[in-house]
Amino acid sequence: MSEKTIPNPTFTAILFGLAGGIVGALVMGLLAYAIPAPNTGGDPFFIAAAKIMGFGNLAWAFGWLLHVVTGMGVGAVFGILVSRVSFLRNRKIGYKIIAGILVGFFAWVVLFIPMMTLLMPTATSVGTLGSGFLVNVTFGLILGVVFVLGQSFYLVEPTVTSYMCKVCGNGFPSENELRDHQHDKHLKASEETAKSS
């Protein structure tokens, strides 16, 4: 039995997701200025929504704060998802970027459309929903790209202890799990080989 220090994928994935959420929300917010919500004086949706909620002179600050915090939340959930789904956990870039775009689409359906129809029903149109789709998918794309870059360079990598199997190289969080693995995978296999000989 050998003990080795390995990365903690869940913690790291959450950090990369948060980073992607922040960068994605900032870029999405700037892009939203280019395609503002109608009848808002050129404000993006999140600032117009803060004005409707009654924040007055603080609407700009509160709108941006709410927007970035929402992006961070979506990014953290994305990080947890990536750390839990095995085919996303590997380093294949395409899967994570596609997953990021799907998260942007999901945010559009679950967050943008309901908030738009609830807060600004008269401004809701195919054009408004289309521009919302564009900025949300852009957010998802950036989330996926930042996540992949972070994972590629291991900007932050906390560690946990792992017990390594000398036969196959797999790591386990406890000695008991390593013993069970060695018994189930290697000892039984060698016994079956000996019986068939």
C-alpha positions in Angstrom: 0.0 0.0 0.0 1.3 3.4 -0.9 -0.1 6.7 0.2 -0.2 9.6 -2.3 -1.5 13.1 -2.4 -4.0 13.7 -5.2 -6.2 16.6 -6.3 -9.6 17.2 -4.7 -11.8 17.4 -7.9 -15.0 18.7 -6.3 -13.4 21.6 -4.5 -11.4 22.6 -7.5 -14.3 22.2 -9.9 -16.4 24.5 -7.7 -13.6 27.2 -7.7 -13.2 26.9 -11.5 -17.0 27.1 -11.9 -17.1 30.2 -9.7 -14.4 31.8 -11.8 -16.2 30.9 -15.0 -19.4 32.3 -13.5 -17.9 35.6 -12.6 -16.1 36.1 -16.0 -19.2 34.9 -17.9 -21.5 37.2 -16.0 -19.2 40.2 -16.6 -19.0 39.6 -20.3 -22.7 38.8 -20.5 -23.5 42.0 -18.7 -21.3 44.1 -21.1 -22.9 42.3 -24.1 -26.3 43.1 -22.6 -25.6 46.8 -23.0 -25.3 46.3 -26.7 -28.8 44.8 -26.8 -30.8 46.4 -24.0 -34.3 45.6 -22.9 -36.9 47.7 -24.8 -38.2 50.9 -23.1 -35.5 50.9 -20.4 -33.4 53.8 -21.6 -30.7 51.6 -22.8 -30.3 49.5 -19.6 -29.7 45.8 -19.7 -32.4 43.5 -18.3 -30.8 43.1 -14.9 -30.6 46.8 -14.2 -34.1 47.4 -15.6 -35.3 44.6 -13.3 -33.6 46.3 -10.3 -35.3 49.6 -11.1 -38.7 47.8 -11.4 -38.0 46.2 -8.0 -37.7 49.7 -6.5 -33.9 50.2 -6.0 -34.0 53.7 -7.5 -30.5 55.2 -7.6 -29.0 51.9 -6.4 -30.5 50.0 -9.3 -27.2 50.0 -11.2 -25.2 48.6 -8.3 -27.8 46.2 -7.1 -28.5 45.0 -10.7 -24.9 44.2 -11.3 -24.5 42.6 -7.9 -27.5 40.4 -8.4 -26.3 39.5 -11.9 -22.7 38.5 -10.9 -23.9 36.6 -7.8 -26.4 34.7 -10.0 -23.5 33.9 -12.4 -21.4 32.7 -9.5 -24.2 30.4 -8.3 -24.7 29.0 -11.8 -21.0 28.5 -12.1 -20.7 26.7 -8.8 -23.5 24.4 -9.7 -21.8 23.8 -13.1 -18.5 22.9 -11.1 -20.4 20.4 -8.9 -22.0 18.9 -12.0 -18.7 18.5 -13.7 -17.1 16.9 -10.7 -19.9 14.4 -10.3 -20.5 13.3 -13.9 -17.8 10.9 -15.0 -17.6 11.8 -18.7 -17.4 15.5 -17.8 -14.7 15.0 -15.2 -12.0 14.0 -17.6 -10.1 16.7 -19.5 -11.9 16.6 -22.8 -12.5 20.2 -23.7 -15.5 19.7 -26.0 -17.7 18.1 -23.4 -17.2 20.9 -20.9 -17.8 23.6 -23.4 -21.0 21.9 -24.7 -22.1 21.5 -21.1 -21.4 25.2 -20.5 -23.6 26.1 -23.5 -26.3 23.9 -22.2 -26.1 25.5 -18.8 -26.5 28.9 -20.5 -29.6 27.6 -22.3 -30.9 26.2 -19.1 -30.3 29.6 -17.4 -32.2 31.3 -20.2 -35.2 28.9 -19.7 -35.2 28.8 -15.9 -34.1 32.3 -15.0 -34.3 34.8 -17.9 -37.7 33.9 -19.4 -39.6 33.7 -16.1 -38.0 37.0 -14.8 -38.6 38.8 -18.1 -42.3 37.7 -18.3 -42.8 38.5 -14.6 -41.1 41.8 -14.3 -41.5 43.2 -17.9 -44.5 41.5 -19.5 -45.1 44.3 -22.0 -41.5 44.3 -23.1 -41.4 40.6 -23.7 -41.2 39.8 -27.4 -39.5 37.3 -29.7 -36.7 39.8 -30.2 -36.2 40.3 -26.4 -36.2 36.6 -25.8 -33.8 36.1 -28.7 -31.4 38.6 -27.3 -31.7 37.0 -23.9 -30.9 33.6 -25.5 -27.8 35.1 -27.1 -26.4 36.6 -23.9 -27.2 33.5 -21.8 -25.6 31.1 -24.3 -22.6 33.4 -24.4 -22.4 33.2 -20.6 -22.5 29.4 -20.9 -19.8 29.3 -23.5 -17.5 31.6 -21.5 -18.3 29.5 -18.3 -17.2 26.4 -20.1 -14.0 28.0 -21.6 -12.9 29.5 -18.3 -13.5 26.2 -16.6 -11.4 24.3 -19.1 -8.6 26.9 -18.9 -8.6 26.7 -15.1 -8.6 22.9 -15.1 -5.9 22.8 -17.7 -3.5 25.0 -15.7 -4.6 23.8 -12.2 -4.6 27.3 -10.9 -5.8 26.1 -7.5 -5.5 22.5 -6.5 -6.2 21.6 -2.8 -5.3 18.0 -1.9 -6.6 15.0 -0.2 -4.9 11.8 0.8 -5.3 8.7 -1.3 -4.2 5.1 -0.9 -2.9 3.7 -4.2 -3.2 0.2 -5.5 0.3 -1.0 -6.6 -1.3 -3.4 -9.1 -3.5 -1.1 -11.1 -2.6 2.4 -9.9 -6.2 3.3 -8.8 -6.5 5.6 -5.8 -8.9 5.2 -2.8 -9.8 7.6 0.1 -9.2 4.9 2.8 -7.2 1.8 3.5 -10.4 -0.2 3.9 -11.6 0.7 0.4 -8.2 -0.1 -1.0 -8.2 -3.5 0.7 -11.7 -4.2 -0.6 -10.6 -3.2 -4.1 -7.5 -5.5 -4.0 -9.6 -8.4 -2.7 -12.5 -7.9 -5.2 -10.5 -7.1 -8.3 -7.1 -8.7 -7.9 -7.3 -11.6 -5.5 -10.6 -13.0 -7.0 -9.2 -12.6 -10.5 -6.0 -14.5 -9.6 -8.1 -17.2 -7.9 -10.3 -17.6 -10.9 -7.3 -17.8 -13.2 -5.7 -20.5 -11.0 -8.9 -22.5 -11.0 -9.2 -22.4 -14.8 -5.6 -23.6 -15.3 
